[in-house]
Amino acid sequence: MTLDVNRPDLVVGVVGTGAMGRGIAQVTAQGSPERGGMKAIMFDAAAGGAAKAKAGILETLKGLVAKGRLTDADVAKTDANLGIADKLEDLKACHVVVEAVFENLEVKQKLFGELEAVVPPETILASNTSSIRIASIARSLKHRERVCGMHYFNPVPLMKLVEVIRAADTAPWVTDAMVALGKRQTRVPVVVGDTPGFLVNLGGTAIGTEGLRILQEGRATPSQVDAVMRDSCGFRMGPFELMDLTGIDVNFPARKIIYEGFFHDRRMTPSPYHESLYAAGRLGRKTGGGWYAYDAKGAKVDPGADHLPSVVPATRVVVMDSHNEKLVGLVMAAGAQALGADDGRSPILVAPIGKDCTTTVVERGLDPRRTVAIDLTGDIAKRLTIMTAPGADDLVRDAAAAILARTGAKVTLIKDSPGFIAQRMCAMIANLGCEMAMIGIASAADVDTAMTLGLNYPRGPLALADWLGVKDCHEILLQLQAITGDDRYRPSQWLRRRAQLGLSAMTIE
């Protein structure tokens, strides 16, 4: 069996006309026949819901006409393509039906059973669920092979990604047809396995859980973590800003579902700090407070300092890693004298990979009072992260920090932590991406495509491993696992093999 979704008379039904359903209908109906321009029939259980959704879509498009981005003719074509169904039976002529009702398994199972009784056996039934297994939705149906997931992202007209989810019983022709439909809707489809969180929500677990782990360990504040991820690593938002934006009531339950769905894999462990905000009703921007406090316009109120104030810099520093051109260049750019041997007085600079300052000074026999560890990950022109071992001399540390500040970079001081912030955050994001590729949730290329389009990451997880350096990424995780004793940092075998062979993380098997 096949379905030619490029046929000019294709009809797509959309059940549920909230924000997601409305967006799905819009990208289906809008455009030319080659790119969109299909018949979209909307149904909503609430009386008048579908008609209201259609009016809302047309009003949005008229606003784009006023801005010169569409013509009146474009709106008229979309208007003609948008149909309204008064009852489910009116969807019987649809070639595809996409469900976009609220996230409740029993509701979805009941709806799919009703749809199966209405549409022909060759009609594809797809769910826009973001968290419920497709196999669970299809479990009681007679024709489970024609059921799949079609997970769009909000707002649908702006977010190009769509996850095509293949369940255990989904037929290959169904997956192929929905990939083609996604392309015709001008989306970028990726094929994903039917696992908790699918691809984007699962992959997005790493940034939040590791940011929370750093906070829980008392190593850095939310504002420090967010600033490092923005300035050093190129992320649009750090993990705490992102959690506040999406809503604690959304991301905390999702973290629990994924953690339980993967049978308590330590890589996905939620944080009690996250749960505390959820329990308190501090849900982020929508409530005026989450990890940060917000004013009426949504701007942060007193987020906390993320870098050190200026002090008098040291004139000389001991550069222990003299082979590190980045570190030597920093000292030279600051106009300080770089000493190659310890004079017993000057700050000692080191640039460890994966280790904390304590481990570094013990292994190398350095003076813990004068040793300052610097993270050279990413864009060091914007921000540098430093840390010292317990008992360090604050005056020596601050003098060393002032040298680094003379380069124009902001200097963030955190508590002693294996992997600083950027190293451990990026390594964990990369590691989870490698694991998803290895276990076949999606191809390596689709993992990166989905994470960049779905979460606006500066680069996908596997490209992030390459950016860090695959060997360094692997080493960071090994050190984190050894120092903390926590299995959450165990390297993916996908990453280990490529690190040992000197290959790109994107290298397929």
C-alpha positions, 0 to 999 in steps of 0.5 A: 500500500502507498499514498502519494501525498503530492497528489493535487487533491490530497485532503488532510484532516486536523482534529483539535484546533488549539494553537498546534492544530491551527498551525498544522492547518495553516501550513497545510493549506497555505501556499502553492500546490507544490509547497502547501496548498492542500485541502485542510479540514478542521474539526474541534469537539468544542462548538464553533472551535474550528470556525474560530480557528479558521478566522484566526488563521485568516486574520494572521495572514491578513496581518502579513499582507499588511506587512507586504509579505503576502498578497490578498490572492494568497489569503484567498487561496488559503481561505478556499483550502480551509474547510470545517467539519461539524462532526468526525464523520465529515473527515471520511474523505481525508487521506491523512488525519492529524490529531492535535488534542490535549495530552491525555492517553485515554482521550487520544485512544478514544479519538483514534478508535472513533476515527478508525470507524469513520475513515477508510483503512488506507487513511493515515492516522497521525498524532501530534503528541509530544510525550505519549507513545504512539504504540500506546495510542494505537494499541486497541486499533485494528489497523495499527500499521497506518498510525504514526506520530507527526510531532510539530513544534510551536509555533508551527508556521515558524518552527520548521522541524517535524518529527515523524515517529515510527511505532513498532507496528508503523508500516514503512509506506506510512513513514515515507508518506509522512516524510513527504507530507512534511516536506510539502508542508515546507517543514523539515522532517526527521524520522524518530523512534517511538521512545520517551520524549522522541528526539528533541524533548529527549535530547533537550534533557541534557542541558537542563539536567546538567545545569541543575546538577551544577546548581545542586552541587553549589558550583555556580548560580543560574545566572553564571551558568546561563552567561557561560552557555551564551557567551562561551558556547553560543547558545541563545539561552542558558538552561535556566532561562530556557526552563523559565521560558517554556514553563516549569509546569511543562519541563519538570513533568517532561523530565520525570516522564523521560526519566521513568521511561528510560527506567531511571537512567542516571543521565536523565535524573531530575533535580529536587531543586526543579521539583521545588519550584514546580511545587511552589507554583514558581513556573517561570515567566508566566508567573513572574518568577521561576529561576529568576524574578521577572517584571511585568514586561518579562525582563529579569529583575536582579538576576545576580552577578555573572562576572567578577568586579575589576581589581588590580592585576598581577604583573607576573603569572606562572603558566604551567601549560606553556604548550597551550597556545590559547593560554599563553596568548591570553597572558600576552594579550593582557600584558603580563609576564609569563613565567615558565617556572614557579617563583613561589609568589605569583599566581599559577595558571592551569587549563585542565580538561575535565578535572577540577582544580583540586585534582590538578594541583594534587596530581601536579604538585602545585601550590593550591593557594596560588593555582587558578584553573581557567576554562578555555572552551569556546569563545574566550574573547567574550567570557572566561571561567575560572576556579580555585581549590578550597583554601586558595588565596583570594587576593592571588586569585583576584589578581590573576582574574584581573589579568584575564579581564584586561583581554576584554573578556568577562571573568566568571568565578565558580566553585571548584568543579570537574569540567567547569561549566562549559566543558561538562554542559557541552560534553553531556549534550554531546554524549546524549546525542551520541547515545541517541544515534547509537541506539537508533532513535534517529540517524546521526544527521537527523539528531543534529538537524532536529536539535538545531531546528527544534531547540535553536542550538548553535550546533547539533549534539554530534557537531558539538562533540566535534567542536569540543574535540571528540577526544577531549569530549570523551576525556571530560566525561571520563574525568567527571565519572572518575571524580564524582563516581556518578554513572550519569557521566559514562561515555556513550560507546558511540563517542568512545569508539570515535574518540579512540579512532580519531574520527568525527562524532558524525562518522556512521557505522 
